[in-house]
Amino acid sequence: MKVTVDQDKCVSSGMCVMNAGDVFDQRDDDGVVELLVAEPGPEQAEETRKAAAACPALAIHIEE
């Protein structure tokens, strides 16, 4: 699994962090998504998929 984020699309909802806080974070100044783990392991796969599905801006992309 490889994860990328489009920070230009991000609307700072925080759904990514709520679903997968060990994979995503938010910038302090504006809340835009920051990717912490570009290639999550199997133990993080389900929560990472949930975060991508919950993103209202569709700013998280997963390549299996």
N, C-alpha and C positions, 0 to 999 in steps of 0.2 A: 504494500500500500504506500502510495506517495501522495502527499497533501500539498496543495498550493492555496494561497489566499490572494484575493484581489482587494487590496486595501482601498482602492478608488471606489469600489462598489459598497464597501462596508458602511453600515448605518449605525454602528456602535450600540447594537441592541444587547450585547452581552450573552446571547444564547449559546455561543460557542464555548465560552468560559463556564457557563452553568452546566453544560453537558460534558465537556472534556477539558477541565481546568489544567490537566497536566500536559495537554497538547497545545492549547491556545491561551493567550493572555490578551489584555487590552492596554494600549498606551495610556499613560496617566493623564496626559494633557488633553486628549480628545476622544479616548475610548475606542479608537480604531483597533481592529484585530491585529495581533502579532502571533506568528506561528513559532511555537517553541520546539516542536518535533516534526520535521518534514517527512520522516518515515516511521510512523508509529508501529510498535510491535503488535503481535496478535492480541495481547492483553488490553490494548488500547483501541482496537479496531471498531468494536461495537459503539463505544462512546464517541469516537471520531465520526462515524457515520451518522449518529444521532445529531451531533453538532452541525454537520453539513445540512442535514434535512431540516433542522430548526432555524437555520439562518434565513431571515426574511429578505435579505438582499441577494441571496445565492452567491455569496462571495467566497465560499469554500468549495474547492474542487478536489475530488478524490480520483486517483488513478489506481486501479487494482492491478 
